């Protein structure tokens, strides 16, 4: 049984940082494409960052230079490090394995 569990969300002031984690069981995260998505109220879910099995990364234009996706194979965990956070980054963030399996989401709120 595949399970993805996100953590690390919370309330942060504009300009602050957070690191989200996506821990997996039942699957080896490094074996396929991993994605971080977010969904803000009233908006569609959007891809924020992706990481291929070979280590290639891709980012949405809105987060380029601020967000970094990485992976710890020993911990079977993928991270999303978010810096210089803005109000518009407020959303529920989800990790996904190959677009097939999804975590439950973690709320990120950027507010002063």
N, CA, C and O atoms as CSV, one atom per row, in Angstrom:
chain,resi,resn,atom,element,x,y,z
A,1,UNK,N,N,0.847,-1.193,0.000
A,1,UNK,CA,C,0.000,0.000,0.000
A,1,UNK,C,C,0.885,1.247,0.000
A,1,UNK,O,O,1.758,1.408,0.853
A,2,UNK,N,N,0.642,2.110,-0.963
A,2,UNK,CA,C,1.429,3.331,-1.088
A,2,UNK,C,C,0.825,4.423,-0.214
A,2,UNK,O,O,-0.384,4.658,-0.229
A,3,UNK,N,N,1.680,5.075,0.536
A,3,UNK,CA,C,1.238,6.183,1.363
A,3,UNK,C,C,2.253,7.307,1.273
A,3,UNK,O,O,3.456,7.091,1.423
A,4,UNK,N,N,1.753,8.515,1.025
A,4,UNK,CA,C,2.578,9.722,1.013
A,4,UNK,C,C,2.064,10.637,2.117
A,4,UNK,O,O,0.865,10.901,2.206
A,5,UNK,N,N,2.967,11.112,2.947
A,5,UNK,CA,C,2.569,11.968,4.065
A,5,UNK,C,C,3.364,13.261,4.011
A,5,UNK,O,O,4.586,13.260,4.159
A,6,UNK,N,N,2.654,14.369,3.794
A,6,UNK,CA,C,3.301,15.688,3.783
A,6,UNK,C,C,3.328,16.257,5.198
A,6,UNK,O,O,2.466,15.963,6.026
A,7,UNK,N,N,4.330,17.067,5.445
A,7,UNK,CA,C,4.417,17.802,6.707
A,7,UNK,C,C,5.237,19.055,6.485
A,7,UNK,O,O,5.872,19.225,5.444
A,8,UNK,N,N,5.215,19.924,7.473
A,8,UNK,CA,C,6.046,21.115,7.412
A,8,UNK,C,C,5.316,22.401,7.081
A,8,UNK,O,O,5.916,23.476,7.085
A,9,UNK,N,N,4.040,22.303,6.796
A,9,UNK,CA,C,3.287,23.516,6.511
A,9,UNK,C,C,3.056,24.337,7.765
A,9,UNK,O,O,3.369,23.908,8.876
A,10,UNK,N,N,2.505,25.523,7.567
A,10,UNK,CA,C,2.220,26.377,8.709
A,10,UNK,C,C,2.005,27.803,8.297
A,10,UNK,O,O,1.834,28.110,7.117
A,11,UNK,N,N,2.015,28.677,9.286
A,11,UNK,CA,C,1.849,30.108,9.075
A,11,UNK,C,C,3.215,30.777,9.089
A,11,UNK,O,O,4.014,30.566,10.001
A,12,UNK,N,N,3.470,31.580,8.076
A,12,UNK,CA,C,4.755,32.252,7.976
A,12,UNK,C,C,4.521,33.666,7.444
A,12,UNK,O,O,3.581,33.912,6.689
A,13,UNK,N,N,5.379,34.573,7.845
A,13,UNK,CA,C,5.265,35.946,7.369
A,13,UNK,C,C,5.839,36.083,5.963
A,13,UNK,O,O,6.699,35.296,5.567
A,14,UNK,N,N,5.381,37.054,5.221
A,14,UNK,CA,C,5.976,37.306,3.899
A,14,UNK,C,C,7.485,37.472,4.016
A,14,UNK,O,O,7.991,38.137,4.920
A,15,UNK,N,N,8.189,36.846,3.073
A,15,UNK,CA,C,9.641,36.869,3.100
A,15,UNK,C,C,10.251,35.717,3.870
A,15,UNK,O,O,11.463,35.509,3.826
A,16,UNK,N,N,9.428,34.975,4.567
A,16,UNK,CA,C,9.916,33.859,5.364
A,16,UNK,C,C,10.129,32.593,4.556
A,16,UNK,O,O,9.984,32.574,3.334
A,17,UNK,N,N,10.478,31.533,5.279
A,17,UNK,CA,C,10.805,30.262,4.639
A,17,UNK,C,C,10.107,29.102,5.343
A,17,UNK,O,O,9.798,29.156,6.534
A,18,UNK,N,N,9.876,28.063,4.565
A,18,UNK,CA,C,9.367,26.807,5.093
A,18,UNK,C,C,9.981,25.674,4.296
A,18,UNK,O,O,10.367,25.847,3.140
A,19,UNK,N,N,10.065,24.525,4.920
A,19,UNK,CA,C,10.467,23.329,4.190
A,19,UNK,C,C,9.402,22.261,4.380
A,19,UNK,O,O,9.126,21.820,5.496
A,20,UNK,N,N,8.819,21.860,3.273
A,20,UNK,CA,C,7.829,20.796,3.293
A,20,UNK,C,C,8.515,19.457,3.056
A,20,UNK,O,O,9.495,19.363,2.318
A,21,UNK,N,N,7.984,18.434,3.692
A,21,UNK,CA,C,8.492,17.085,3.517
A,21,UNK,C,C,7.387,16.180,3.000
A,21,UNK,O,O,6.211,16.365,3.315
A,22,UNK,N,N,7.779,15.213,2.212
A,22,UNK,CA,C,6.855,14.200,1.702
A,22,UNK,C,C,7.532,12.853,1.931
A,22,UNK,O,O,8.447,12.467,1.204
A,23,UNK,N,N,7.068,12.158,2.944
A,23,UNK,CA,C,7.637,10.859,3.288
A,23,UNK,C,C,6.772,9.754,2.707
A,23,UNK,O,O,5.544,9.820,2.758
A,24,UNK,N,N,7.416,8.748,2.162
A,24,UNK,CA,C,6.677,7.703,1.465
A,24,UNK,C,C,6.882,6.336,2.086
A,24,UNK,O,O,7.926,6.033,2.663
A,25,UNK,N,N,5.862,5.534,1.949
A,25,UNK,CA,C,5.962,4.113,2.266
A,25,UNK,C,C,5.266,3.346,1.153
A,25,UNK,O,O,4.304,3.828,0.555
A,26,UNK,N,N,5.763,2.150,0.884
A,26,UNK,CA,C,5.168,1.332,-0.154
A,26,UNK,C,C,5.631,1.644,-1.557
A,26,UNK,O,O,5.164,1.034,-2.519
A,27,UNK,N,N,6.539,2.581,-1.683
A,27,UNK,CA,C,7.061,2.961,-2.993
A,27,UNK,C,C,8.426,3.599,-2.796
A,27,UNK,O,O,8.698,4.207,-1.761
A,28,UNK,N,N,9.273,3.453,-3.795
A,28,UNK,CA,C,10.588,4.089,-3.759
A,28,UNK,C,C,10.483,5.392,-4.540
A,28,UNK,O,O,10.313,5.377,-5.759
A,29,UNK,N,N,10.583,6.514,-3.843
A,29,UNK,CA,C,10.344,7.806,-4.476
A,29,UNK,C,C,11.334,8.103,-5.602
A,29,UNK,O,O,10.998,8.807,-6.554
A,30,UNK,N,N,12.524,7.582,-5.499
A,30,UNK,CA,C,13.534,7.884,-6.514
A,30,UNK,C,C,13.318,7.121,-7.814
A,30,UNK,O,O,14.055,7.326,-8.778
A,31,UNK,N,N,12.332,6.255,-7.855
A,31,UNK,CA,C,12.138,5.415,-9.033
A,31,UNK,C,C,11.232,6.046,-10.083
A,31,UNK,O,O,11.069,5.499,-11.174
A,32,UNK,N,N,10.650,7.178,-9.764
A,32,UNK,CA,C,9.714,7.778,-10.707
A,32,UNK,C,C,9.632,9.283,-10.470
A,32,UNK,O,O,10.281,9.832,-9.580
A,33,UNK,N,N,8.825,9.922,-11.284
A,33,UNK,CA,C,8.668,11.373,-11.203
A,33,UNK,C,C,7.919,11.763,-9.936
A,33,UNK,O,O,6.884,11.179,-9.612
A,34,UNK,N,N,8.447,12.753,-9.221
A,34,UNK,CA,C,7.785,13.311,-8.059
A,34,UNK,C,C,7.371,14.744,-8.368
A,34,UNK,O,O,8.099,15.492,-9.021
A,35,UNK,N,N,6.193,15.106,-7.888
A,35,UNK,CA,C,5.734,16.468,-8.098
A,35,UNK,C,C,5.204,17.086,-6.820
A,35,UNK,O,O,4.621,16.406,-5.975
A,36,UNK,N,N,5.415,18.377,-6.695
A,36,UNK,CA,C,4.768,19.167,-5.660
A,36,UNK,C,C,3.735,20.053,-6.353
A,36,UNK,O,O,4.046,20.752,-7.317
A,37,UNK,N,N,2.520,20.013,-5.854
A,37,UNK,CA,C,1.425,20.793,-6.390
A,37,UNK,C,C,0.860,21.664,-5.278
A,37,UNK,O,O,1.116,21.438,-4.096
A,38,UNK,N,N,0.093,22.654,-5.678
A,38,UNK,CA,C,-0.616,23.453,-4.687
A,38,UNK,C,C,-1.979,23.846,-5.230
A,38,UNK,O,O,-2.197,23.943,-6.437
A,39,UNK,N,N,-2.879,24.066,-4.295
A,39,UNK,CA,C,-4.222,24.510,-4.654
A,39,UNK,C,C,-4.669,25.581,-3.675
A,39,UNK,O,O,-4.814,25.344,-2.476
A,40,UNK,N,N,-4.881,26.754,-4.225
A,40,UNK,CA,C,-5.381,27.869,-3.435
A,40,UNK,C,C,-6.909,27.882,-3.497
A,40,UNK,O,O,-7.490,27.331,-4.432
A,41,UNK,N,N,-7.561,28.500,-2.522
A,41,UNK,CA,C,-9.028,28.545,-2.525
A,41,UNK,C,C,-9.577,29.133,-3.817
A,41,UNK,O,O,-9.167,30.211,-4.245
A,42,UNK,N,N,-10.495,28.424,-4.423
A,42,UNK,CA,C,-11.133,28.903,-5.643
A,42,UNK,C,C,-10.304,28.748,-6.898
A,42,UNK,O,O,-10.708,29.200,-7.969
A,43,UNK,N,N,-9.144,28.112,-6.781
A,43,UNK,CA,C,-8.273,27.945,-7.943
A,43,UNK,C,C,-8.018,26.467,-8.211
A,43,UNK,O,O,-8.223,25.605,-7.356
A,44,UNK,N,N,-7.566,26.214,-9.422
A,44,UNK,CA,C,-7.230,24.839,-9.783
A,44,UNK,C,C,-5.882,24.450,-9.190
A,44,UNK,O,O,-5.036,25.294,-8.898
A,45,UNK,N,N,-5.718,23.156,-9.025
A,45,UNK,CA,C,-4.428,22.659,-8.553
A,45,UNK,C,C,-3.386,22.905,-9.631
A,45,UNK,O,O,-3.645,22.688,-10.815
A,46,UNK,N,N,-2.207,23.358,-9.222
A,46,UNK,CA,C,-1.152,23.651,-10.174
A,46,UNK,C,C,0.146,22.973,-9.749
A,46,UNK,O,O,0.418,22.773,-8.566
A,47,UNK,N,N,0.931,22.631,-10.762
A,47,UNK,CA,C,2.233,22.034,-10.503
A,47,UNK,C,C,3.208,23.135,-10.106
A,47,UNK,O,O,3.336,24.148,-10.793
A,48,UNK,N,N,3.885,22.921,-8.998
A,48,UNK,CA,C,4.844,23.898,-8.496
A,48,UNK,C,C,6.270,23.486,-8.859
A,48,UNK,O,O,7.065,24.304,-9.323
A,49,UNK,N,N,6.577,22.218,-8.643
A,49,UNK,CA,C,7.935,21.730,-8.892
A,49,UNK,C,C,7.889,20.240,-9.142
A,49,UNK,O,O,7.009,19.538,-8.645
A,50,UNK,N,N,8.844,19.766,-9.915
A,50,UNK,CA,C,8.926,18.325,-10.170
A,50,UNK,C,C,10.378,17.885,-10.124
A,50,UNK,O,O,11.305,18.675,-10.305
A,51,UNK,N,N,10.539,16.591,-9.874
A,51,UNK,CA,C,11.878,16.008,-9.757
A,51,UNK,C,C,11.829,14.628,-10.394
A,51,UNK,O,O,11.067,13.760,-9.968
A,52,UNK,N,N,12.654,14.434,-11.424
A,52,UNK,CA,C,12.657,13.142,-12.095
A,52,UNK,C,C,13.506,12.145,-11.324
A,52,UNK,O,O,14.226,12.506,-10.393
A,53,UNK,N,N,13.409,10.891,-11.725
A,53,UNK,CA,C,14.220,9.858,-11.080
A,53,UNK,C,C,15.711,10.114,-11.298
A,53,UNK,O,O,16.551,9.700,-10.498
A,54,UNK,N,N,16.020,10.802,-12.393
A,54,UNK,CA,C,17.417,11.120,-12.684
A,54,UNK,C,C,17.917,12.388,-12.019
A,54,UNK,O,O,19.084,12.757,-12.153
A,55,UNK,N,N,17.024,13.048,-11.301
A,55,UNK,CA,C,17.448,14.234,-10.565
A,55,UNK,C,C,17.189,15.551,-11.270
A,55,UNK,O,O,17.599,16.606,-10.785
A,56,UNK,N,N,16.513,15.503,-12.407
A,56,UNK,CA,C,16.215,16.746,-13.120
A,56,UNK,C,C,15.039,17.450,-12.452
A,56,UNK,O,O,14.054,16.819,-12.070
A,57,UNK,N,N,15.161,18.759,-12.318
A,57,UNK,CA,C,14.102,19.535,-11.670
A,57,UNK,C,C,13.437,20.490,-12.651
A,57,UNK,O,O,14.018,20.888,-13.660
A,58,UNK,N,N,12.212,20.840,-12.323
A,58,UNK,CA,C,11.480,21.808,-13.120
A,58,UNK,C,C,10.580,22.591,-12.178
A,58,UNK,O,O,10.045,22.043,-11.214
A,59,UNK,N,N,10.417,23.880,-12.465
A,59,UNK,CA,C,9.659,24.751,-11.565
A,59,UNK,C,C,8.683,25.609,-12.337
A,59,UNK,O,O,8.929,25.989,-13.482
A,60,UNK,N,N,7.584,25.905,-11.697
A,60,UNK,CA,C,6.667,26.894,-12.250
A,60,UNK,C,C,7.363,28.254,-12.247
A,60,UNK,O,O,8.176,28.539,-11.367
A,61,UNK,N,N,7.047,29.079,-13.218
A,61,UNK,CA,C,7.685,30.395,-13.315
A,61,UNK,C,C,7.482,31.210,-12.040
A,61,UNK,O,O,8.350,31.991,-11.649
A,62,UNK,N,N,6.337,31.023,-11.400
A,62,UNK,CA,C,5.998,31.828,-10.227
A,62,UNK,C,C,6.875,31.525,-9.020
A,62,UNK,O,O,6.922,32.315,-8.077
A,63,UNK,N,N,7.570,30.387,-9.037
A,63,UNK,CA,C,8.382,30.020,-7.874
A,63,UNK,C,C,9.866,29.861,-8.205
A,63,UNK,O,O,10.678,29.600,-7.317
A,64,UNK,N,N,10.213,30.016,-9.457
A,64,UNK,CA,C,11.612,29.859,-9.858
A,64,UNK,C,C,12.499,30.799,-9.081
A,64,UNK,O,O,12.195,31.982,-8.926
A,65,UNK,N,N,13.603,30.259,-8.592
A,65,UNK,CA,C,14.545,31.069,-7.838
A,65,UNK,C,C,14.207,31.175,-6.368
A,65,UNK,O,O,15.017,31.650,-5.572
A,66,UNK,N,N,13.009,30.733,-6.001
A,66,UNK,CA,C,12.592,30.807,-4.586
A,66,UNK,C,C,12.387,29.427,-3.981
A,66,UNK,O,O,12.668,29.219,-2.801
A,67,UNK,N,N,11.896,28.479,-4.783
A,67,UNK,CA,C,11.611,27.135,-4.289
A,67,UNK,C,C,12.647,26.149,-4.831
A,67,UNK,O,O,13.156,26.306,-5.941
A,68,UNK,N,N,12.946,25.133,-4.026
A,68,UNK,CA,C,13.869,24.082,-4.431
A,68,UNK,C,C,13.299,22.729,-4.028
A,68,UNK,O,O,12.912,22.515,-2.879
A,69,UNK,N,N,13.256,21.831,-4.990
A,69,UNK,CA,C,12.813,20.456,-4.707
A,69,UNK,C,C,14.047,19.571,-4.603
A,69,UNK,O,O,14.980,19.690,-5.397
A,70,UNK,N,N,14.041,18.686,-3.620
A,70,UNK,CA,C,15.184,17.803,-3.403
A,70,UNK,C,C,14.697,16.478,-2.841
A,70,UNK,O,O,13.529,16.315,-2.488
A,71,UNK,N,N,15.623,15.548,-2.772
A,71,UNK,CA,C,15.233,14.192,-2.352
A,71,UNK,C,C,16.327,13.597,-1.485
A,71,UNK,O,O,17.514,13.787,-1.750
A,72,UNK,N,N,15.924,12.876,-0.449
A,72,UNK,CA,C,16.838,12.107,0.393
A,72,UNK,C,C,16.467,10.644,0.190
A,72,UNK,O,O,15.483,10.157,0.746
A,73,UNK,N,N,17.259,9.959,-0.603
A,73,UNK,CA,C,16.919,8.570,-0.928
A,73,UNK,C,C,16.967,7.669,0.305
A,73,UNK,O,O,16.168,6.741,0.430
A,74,UNK,N,N,17.882,7.939,1.193
A,74,UNK,CA,C,18.005,7.101,2.394
A,74,UNK,C,C,16.744,7.199,3.259
A,74,UNK,O,O,16.358,6.238,3.923
A,75,UNK,N,N,16.118,8.366,3.238
A,75,UNK,CA,C,14.907,8.558,4.041
A,75,UNK,C,C,13.636,8.373,3.221
A,75,UNK,O,O,12.525,8.451,3.744
A,76,UNK,N,N,13.822,8.123,1.917
A,76,UNK,CA,C,12.677,7.982,1.017
A,76,UNK,C,C,11.721,9.170,1.176
A,76,UNK,O,O,10.510,9.009,1.327
A,77,UNK,N,N,12.303,10.344,1.136
A,77,UNK,CA,C,11.567,11.577,1.396
A,77,UNK,C,C,11.951,12.627,0.357
A,77,UNK,O,O,13.115,12.753,-0.024
A,78,UNK,N,N,10.957,13.369,-0.084
A,78,UNK,CA,C,11.178,14.490,-0.983
A,78,UNK,C,C,10.827,15.772,-0.236
A,78,UNK,O,O,9.900,15.808,0.574
A,79,UNK,N,N,11.581,16.809,-0.525
A,79,UNK,CA,C,11.402,18.085,0.167
A,79,UNK,C,C,11.073,19.191,-0.823
A,79,UNK,O,O,11.428,19.131,-2.000
A,80,UNK,N,N,10.393,20.186,-0.316
A,80,UNK,CA,C,10.208,21.430,-1.052
A,80,UNK,C,C,10.612,22.556,-0.112
A,80,UNK,O,O,9.915,22.858,0.856
A,81,UNK,N,N,11.742,23.166,-0.415
A,81,UNK,CA,C,12.226,24.287,0.379
A,81,UNK,C,C,11.730,25.572,-0.268
A,81,UNK,O,O,11.989,25.841,-1.441
A,82,UNK,N,N,11.022,26.346,0.514
A,82,UNK,CA,C,10.377,27.556,-0.005
A,82,UNK,C,C,10.947,28.778,0.700
A,82,UNK,O,O,10.835,28.909,1.919
A,83,UNK,N,N,11.550,29.657,-0.059
A,83,UNK,CA,C,12.131,30.891,0.473
A,83,UNK,C,C,11.399,32.093,-0.103
A,83,UNK,O,O,10.669,31.987,-1.089
A,84,UNK,N,N,11.608,33.223,0.528
A,84,UNK,CA,C,11.007,34.488,0.062
A,84,UNK,C,C,9.517,34.321,-0.216
A,84,UNK,O,O,9.014,34.713,-1.268
A,85,UNK,N,N,8.842,33.743,0.732
A,85,UNK,CA,C,7.422,33.428,0.531
A,85,UNK,C,C,6.587,34.691,0.382
A,85,UNK,O,O,6.861,35.720,0.999
A,86,UNK,N,N,5.561,34.583,-0.457
A,86,UNK,CA,C,4.669,35.689,-0.748
A,86,UNK,C,C,3.237,35.305,-0.371
A,86,UNK,O,O,2.920,34.127,-0.206
A,87,UNK,N,N,2.390,36.308,-0.239
A,87,UNK,CA,C,0.986,36.050,0.069
A,87,UNK,C,C,0.387,35.058,-0.926
A,87,UNK,O,O,-0.386,34.177,-0.549
A,88,UNK,N,N,0.746,35.208,-2.180
A,88,UNK,CA,C,0.151,34.371,-3.225
A,88,UNK,C,C,0.640,32.924,-3.194
A,88,UNK,O,O,0.159,32.097,-3.968
A,89,UNK,N,N,1.580,32.608,-2.319
A,89,UNK,CA,C,1.997,31.214,-2.150
A,89,UNK,C,C,1.071,30.459,-1.192
A,89,UNK,O,O,1.207,29.249,-1.015
A,90,UNK,N,N,0.149,31.166,-0.590
A,90,UNK,CA,C,-0.797,30.533,0.323
A,90,UNK,C,C,-1.643,29.505,-0.412
A,90,UNK,O,O,-2.300,29.827,-1.402
A,91,UNK,N,N,-1.625,28.272,0.069
A,91,UNK,CA,C,-2.344,27.178,-0.588
A,91,UNK,C,C,-2.159,25.900,0.231
A,91,UNK,O,O,-1.374,25.848,1.177
A,92,UNK,N,N,-2.898,24.891,-0.161
A,92,UNK,CA,C,-2.615,23.544,0.329
A,92,UNK,C,C,-1.629,22.913,-0.648
A,92,UNK,O,O,-1.855,22.911,-1.858
A,93,UNK,N,N,-0.552,22.387,-0.121
A,93,UNK,CA,C,0.501,21.800,-0.945
A,93,UNK,C,C,0.418,20.275,-0.850
A,93,UNK,O,O,0.264,19.701,0.229
A,94,UNK,N,N,0.526,19.645,-2.017
A,94,UNK,CA,C,0.441,18.195,-2.130
A,94,UNK,C,C,1.682,17.653,-2.831
A,94,UNK,O,O,2.229,18.289,-3.732
A,95,UNK,N,N,2.110,16.488,-2.411
A,95,UNK,CA,C,3.130,15.788,-3.188
A,95,UNK,C,C,2.452,14.640,-3.922
A,95,UNK,O,O,1.427,14.110,-3.493
A,96,UNK,N,N,3.052,14.283,-5.024
A,96,UNK,CA,C,2.498,13.227,-5.846
A,96,UNK,C,C,3.612,12.360,-6.413
A,96,UNK,O,O,4.650,12.861,-6.844
A,97,UNK,N,N,3.381,11.062,-6.407
A,97,UNK,CA,C,4.309,10.110,-6.999
A,97,UNK,C,C,3.741,9.691,-8.342
A,97,UNK,O,O,2.694,9.049,-8.415
A,98,UNK,N,N,4.421,10.048,-9.369
A,98,UNK,CA,C,4.076,9.697,-10.753
A,98,UNK,C,C,2.680,10.161,-11.155
A,98,UNK,O,O,2.112,9.647,-12.119
A,99,UNK,N,N,2.136,11.101,-10.446
A,99,UNK,CA,C,0.794,11.590,-10.757
A,99,UNK,C,C,-0.296,10.599,-10.410
A,99,UNK,O,O,-1.466,10.818,-10.724
A,100,UNK,N,N,0.083,9.519,-9.768
A,100,UNK,CA,C,-0.859,8.458,-9.442
A,100,UNK,C,C,-1.233,8.461,-7.971
A,100,UNK,O,O,-2.399,8.297,-7.611
A,101,UNK,N,N,-0.245,8.646,-7.140
A,101,UNK,CA,C,-0.472,8.624,-5.697
A,101,UNK,C,C,-0.266,10.029,-5.141
A,101,UNK,O,O,0.630,10.764,-5.555
A,102,UNK,N,N,-1.128,10.372,-4.189
A,102,UNK,CA,C,-1.129,11.721,-3.637
A,102,UNK,C,C,-1.133,11.677,-2.116
A,102,UNK,O,O,-1.693,10.770,-1.500
A,103,UNK,N,N,-0.495,12.681,-1.533
A,103,UNK,CA,C,-0.590,12.852,-0.104
A,103,UNK,C,C,-1.864,13.587,0.266
A,103,UNK,O,O,-2.667,13.942,-0.597
A,104,UNK,N,N,-2.037,13.809,1.553
A,104,UNK,CA,C,-3.265,14.437,2.042
A,104,UNK,C,C,-3.197,15.968,1.993
A,104,UNK,O,O,-4.213,16.648,2.134
A,105,UNK,N,N,-2.007,16.489,1.796
A,105,UNK,CA,C,-1.831,17.926,1.700
A,105,UNK,C,C,-1.421,18.556,3.020
A,105,UNK,O,O,-1.724,18.041,4.096
A,106,UNK,N,N,-0.733,19.666,2.915
A,106,UNK,CA,C,-0.345,20.445,4.096
A,106,UNK,C,C,-0.576,21.925,3.787
A,106,UNK,O,O,-0.217,22.413,2.716
A,107,UNK,N,N,-1.173,22.618,4.731
A,107,UNK,CA,C,-1.545,24.008,4.512
A,107,UNK,C,C,-0.350,24.935,4.722
A,107,UNK,O,O,0.360,24.839,5.723
A,108,UNK,N,N,-0.144,25.821,3.774
A,108,UNK,CA,C,0.845,26.889,3.902
A,108,UNK,C,C,0.095,28.214,3.825
A,108,UNK,O,O,-0.616,28.488,2.858
A,109,UNK,N,N,0.264,29.014,4.846
A,109,UNK,CA,C,-0.373,30.329,4.889
A,109,UNK,C,C,0.697,31.385,5.069
A,109,UNK,O,O,1.460,31.356,6.035
A,110,UNK,N,N,0.746,32.314,4.134
A,110,UNK,CA,C,1.703,33.412,4.193
A,110,UNK,C,C,0.927,34.680,4.526
A,110,UNK,O,O,0.133,35.174,3.725
A,111,UNK,N,N,1.173,35.184,5.703
A,111,UNK,CA,C,0.399,36.336,6.165
A,111,UNK,C,C,1.170,37.080,7.238
A,111,UNK,O,O,1.909,36.490,8.026
A,112,UNK,N,N,0.979,38.392,7.249
A,112,UNK,CA,C,1.599,39.191,8.296
A,112,UNK,C,C,0.615,39.413,9.442
A,112,UNK,O,O,0.953,40.069,10.427
